[in-house]
Amino acid sequence: MPSRRHFLQSLAGSLALPFLPSRSTSQPITTSPPDEFPKAEDPRFWEKIRKQFYLREDEIFFNTGTMGASPKPVIDAVANNMRELAATMAEWDYKPDHPNWFTGYFTEKPLREKLAKLINCDFDEVALTQNATMGMNIIAHGLDLRHGDEVIQTDQEHPGGKSGYEVRVKRDGIVWKSIKLPMPANDPDEIVAMIKNAITPRTRVIAWPHIVSLFGTVMPVKKICALAREHNIFTVLDGAQTVGQIKVDVRDLGCDAYFSSPHKWLLAPAGNGLLYVRREVAPKIWTVLASSAWDDQTDVGLRLQQRGTGNLSLLVGFDASIDFFNRIGADRWTGRIKQLGDYLRSGLQKMEGVNIYSSTHPEMCAGITTWKVKGITGEKMQDYFWDKGRLRPRSVGDDYGVRQSTCIYNNEKEIDRTLALAKEMVGMVAKKG
């Protein structure tokens, strides 16, 4: 009987498919010849990185805050793995030395080890989820909260960051306290003081965004977590917008739990998420989705990632996205995002007739900028950008205009086009009087 490797090689040749990656393969996933990926010192580095994406040359994508554009190696890894699994399903014999054909029950240790290194924790403190909303719900419903216990959040929460606590309010009678944040927020100490003033003897949880989804404000969460520890309060951070946009070090932050959606700034395929729970507080979290390992107290992440049958190929893509991130380098990746965000905000600040709702404090901003041309709704701004320049930021309503995300596949020329069209809109408003 031919070996599995021989079978796959024959299959690849007969179907004229590219390399078929699998979790049993030790080689890094790559679909482009080495000379297509630029060297670190290449002066056209970011221009060549843009060619690693399937994005059309005549369209400009500024909506990474909703969903990132996955690079070619990630897309190809998912597609090739799906082909492999479809072709070789009969070979799966459930034996330990064979890779699994699906996910949702197993340890997925190699991927979790990569994630742990990315956010600085131990692999068994990381659970694989589907997105940030799932991570939020695991914590919100897994904590033993009782009638009258208080949860403190902002008035700028994404529904995926707060709805689980709203269910607990209705079901269990907990108290949800909302702190009204300044807009724009430009003073980290002011925010910490507001939380301190809201704490009472009944406060059990501070559930706070690391980056506010609507405005892109980078919150002073390290100070917030230190304040919470002084009062023995559980801290969970909403990192839906963080991993891949800014540095995330959960040990340094001092939080008890952290969840994220890597399909945004890490550019992983949608359907992937991560949840970190500090080992020392893990016994406080009940299992919400239960399967065979629901009570495995030796592996925090495995216990909390028992979500049933899932698409293994998405995890292969997740793995490839981390490799792509690491190949560029964390500092260079996040530095580029911040550089472009600053470039956009600097240009907008020079324009009359524009309101910026995002923070401009150097420690409280990164790649998201929410702004508005006075007198024009967000939807009309969005349409104008698309109709006149094939630019795609996201409308966030009449009050706040558009949310514009600058990622590694964007550049200064695209931002210059943004500013030129913004000036046109300002002029249109002025002409109408």
N, C-alpha and C positions, 0 to 999 in steps of 0.2 A: 504493500500500500504506500503510495507516494507520501512524502512528508508534507506538513502544512506549508512550509516555506516554498517547497518545490511547486506545490499546487498553486499558490498565489502568484509565483513568478510566471507560471504557464498561463494562468488566467489573465494576468496583466498583459502579456504579450499578445494573446489571442484577441483581446478586446481593445488593444491599443490605448490602454488607460495610463495615466501618469502613475508615479509611485503611490502605492496604497499603504498609508500609515496605519499602524495599530498600536495598542498599548504595550504589546510585547516587543516592539521595536525600540532599540536603544538609540537609534539615530534621531537627531532633532528634526522636527517637521519643517521642511522647506520646499517650495515649489518653483523658486526662481533661481536661475544660475547664480553662483556666488558673485560674479562681476556686476550683477544688476543691483545688488544692495550696496549703497555707497560706503566708502571708507570714512572713518570718523573725521579725518582731516579734509575731506572733500569740500571745497568752497560752495559747491552746489548741492550740499548734503540734503537740505529739506526739499529742494526741487526734485531730487531723485527719489526721496522717500514718498513724495506725492504719487509717483508712478507705481508704488506698491499697492495702490488702491484701485478698485474698479470704478470709482466715481468718474462721471463724464467730465471731459475737459471744459465743456461750455456751461457747466452748472457748478455753483458754489454752495457748499453745504455748511450752514452755520447753526445746526441744531443738535449738536452732540449731547447737550443736556437732556434730550429726550432719548436718543439712541445713537450710538457711535457707528461710524462706517467701518466695518471690519476690513482689515487688509487682506490682500490676495492669499498669503500663506494660511490665514485663518479660514477663509471661505473654502479654499481648496482642501484643507485638512478635514473639514466637516464633510464635504461632498465625497471625497475619496474614501473616507472611513465608512460612510453610509453604503457606498458601492461594495466595499469589502465585506461588510456584514451581510448585505443582501446576497452576495455570491457564495459565502462560506458558512451559512447558518447550520448546515447539516454536520459540520465538523465539531460543533460545540458539544462537549461531553460532560460538562459540569465538574470536571476534575480540577484540583487546585492549580495544576501547572498550565491550565488553559485560561486565557483572558475571558472575561465575561462579555456577553453580547448586549447587555443593557446595564443600566445603573439604577440607583435608588435604594439598594439594600447593602451595598458593599463598602469597604473602608475607603477605597480610592486614595490610598496613602500617598503615592507619588505626586498626585496633583495637590493634595492638601499640604504636602511638604513644601511645594513651590509657593503656595499661597501663604503659608506660615512665614516663609522667608521674606515674602513681599511686604507683609504687615508687621513682622517681628513678634512672633509668638511661637508656641509649640504646635506641631501639626494636629495633635489630638484636641486642641482648643478650637479648631476650625471645622465648621459644618458646611457642606455644600447645599445650597438652597436654590430656588428658582429665580429669585430677585430680592430686592430690599423689602418689599411688602411682606413676603413670606418670613423674612428674618424678624421684622417688626412684630408680626403676629405670634411667632414662636415665643418671643420674650413677653409680649403683652398678656398672652393667655397662659404662659407657663409660670409666671410669678404668682405666689400666694398673696393676692391682694384682697382685702376685706372691706366691708362697708365702712366708709369714712376715711380710708387711706387715700392720700393725695399723690397725684402725679403732676409734675410741673412740665409744661411745654411752652413753645412760643405761639404767637398768633399768626405765624407764617409757615405752619407745618404743611407739608404735602399730605394729601389724604393717606398715602401709603405709609406715612410716618406716625399717624395718630389714630386711625380708625379703630384699631384694636382696642385702644383705651376707651374710645367712645362706646364700644360694645360692653366693656367692663363697667362703665358708668351705668348703662341701662340694665345690665344683668345683675351686677353685684353691688351697685351703689357706691363705687369709689368716687372720689372727687377729682375732676380734671380741672387744673388751674392753668390759665393761659396768660402769659406775660406779653404785653404789647411792646414790641420792639420799635426803636426809632427807625426812621426811613428817610434817607439812607443811614445805616449804622456805621459810625466812624470812630467809636470809642470803645475798645474792648473792656476796659474797666467799668464803664457804665453798665454794660450788660451783666457782668458778674455781680455788681452791686444790686441790680434789679432782682436777680435770682436769690441772692442772700436775703433780701427783704421779703421775699415770698415764702421762704422756708418756715414751716411750723413744726411742732412736735409730731404731727400726723403725716408729714411728708415722707414717702417711702421711695419714690422714684423721680429722678430727673431724666427725662427722655428728650434729647436735644439734637438738633441737626448740626453736623460738623460743617456742612455747607448748606445754606438755605437754598432750596430748589428754585424758587421763583426769582430771587435776586442775586444768587451766587455769593452771598456774604459768607466769608470764612469766619466761623465763630471761635472765640477764645476757649475752646473746650478743655484744654489742659488745666486752665485755672478753674473752670467749672467743676471738673472731676475732683480736683484737690479740695474745693469747697464742700463737695458732697461727702467726701471721705471724713471730713471733720464732723459731719452730722450723721454718719453711718447710713447714708442714702445710696441706693443702687443707681448706677449711671449706665444708660444705654445711649449710644450715639448713632444717629442716622447718617450713614456714609454713602447714601445712594449716589451722590455727586462727587465723591472724593477719590476713590482708588483709580489712579491713572491721571487725575487732574492735579493733585497735590500729594506731598509725602504723607503717608499714613504709618504711624508707629504706635500700635496699641499699648505697648509696654510703657512708652514715654508718656502717652496721653493719660494713662492711669484709669481707663474706663473699665467697667465690669462686663459690658457687652458692646458689640459693634456689628452693624450689618451694612451691606453694600450691594450695588448693582453693577457688576463689571461690564455689562453690555453698553454702558455709557462711555466713560473716559478710558477704560482699558481696552475698548474696542472688541470685546468678546462677543460671541453669538448670543442673541436674546435667548432667555431660558436658563441663564446661569446667575447664581448669586452666592454670596458668602456670609456666614455668620460666625463671629468670634465670641466665645464666652470664656471669661477668665476661670481657670480651673478651680480656684478657691471658692468661687461663688456658684459654680455649676450645680451643686445639690439644691440650690434654691429654685431652679428652673425645672418644672414638670415637662415631660414629653408631651407634645401637642399632636404630632403625627406619629402613630405607633405601628411598628412592625416587630420583627423578631428580636432586634437589638434595643428595644425601647427602654430597657432597664439596665443597659450595660454601663455601669458607673466607672469602668476603666478607660473609656474613650468618650469624652464629652461630645465631640463632633459627630461620631458615628451614631450615638444615641439620638441626636437632634436632627440628623439628616435622613431618617427613615421615612421617605416620602413615596415609596412605591416605584413601580417600573417607570424609568425615564429613558431619554434618548442618549445613549452613550456617545454618539458622534458630537453632540454639543459639548460634552466634557473634553473631547479631543480638541475641539476648536478653542475652548477655554484655555487648555494647556498651551496651544499654539499662540494664543494672544499674549500669554505671559512671556513666552520665548521671544516674541516680537518686541515687547516692551523692554525686556532685559537686553536684547541685542542693540537697541538704540541707547539704552541707559536711563535709569530713573531720573537723575538730575537733568540730563539733557532734554528728556521728554517733558517733564513738568516745567522746566525752565522755559522751554519754547512756548508752552501754553500761556504761562504768565507774561512772557514778553509780548505776545500778540494781544492778550487782553489789555495790557497797559497801553499798547499802541492805539487800540481802539478807544479806550477811555480818554487818553490824552487828546485825541482828535475831537472827540465829542465835547470835551470840556471847553474847547476853544470856540464852539459854535453857540450863537444866541438862538433862542427858540427851541432848545433841547433840554429836557429834564433827564438826569441820570438817577435811577433809583437804587442802583447797586453801590456798594461801598467803594470809595476811592482810597481808603486807608491802605498803605502798602502791605500790611499784615492781614488784611481782611478781604482781599480780592484775588482772583486768579483768572480763570478762562471764561467766566459768565458775566455778561453785562446786560442789564435790563434798562432800557431807555426809551424815550418817547419824543417825537416831534410834537410840540404843543399845537393842539388844534386838529390833529389827525389821529384816528383810532388805530389800535394795534393791527386790526384786520386789514385796514386800508394801507398801512405801512407795509405789512407783509406782502400784500398783492402788488404794491408799487415796486418793491424790491425784485419780485419775481418777473413781473411784466417788463420792467426796464433793464434789468441786469442779470436775470437768472440767479439771483441771490436768495437763499432760503434760511432766514432766521425764523423764529417762531413767535406768532402773535400770542400775547398773554393778556388780552382784553383791552377795553377802552381806557382804563385808568393808567396802565403801565406800559403800553406800547408793545415792544418786542423784546424777547430775550435772545441775545446773540452769543453763541458759544464759539470760541476760537480754539481749534485743536491743531494737532501736528500736521494735518493735511491742508491747513489754511496758510495764507501768507499775507505780507504787508500790502501787496497790490490789490488783493481782494478786499482788504479793509479800506484802502483808499477809494475803491469803487463804492463801498458802503457810505463813506463820508461824502462823496460827490453826490450820490442820490439823496442823502439826508439834506444836503444844502438845497437841492432842487425842491424838496418837500417844504423846507422852511420858507423858501422863496414863494412857493404856491400859496402858503398860508398868509404871508405878508401881502401878497398881491390882492387876495380876497378882502383884506382889511379886517 
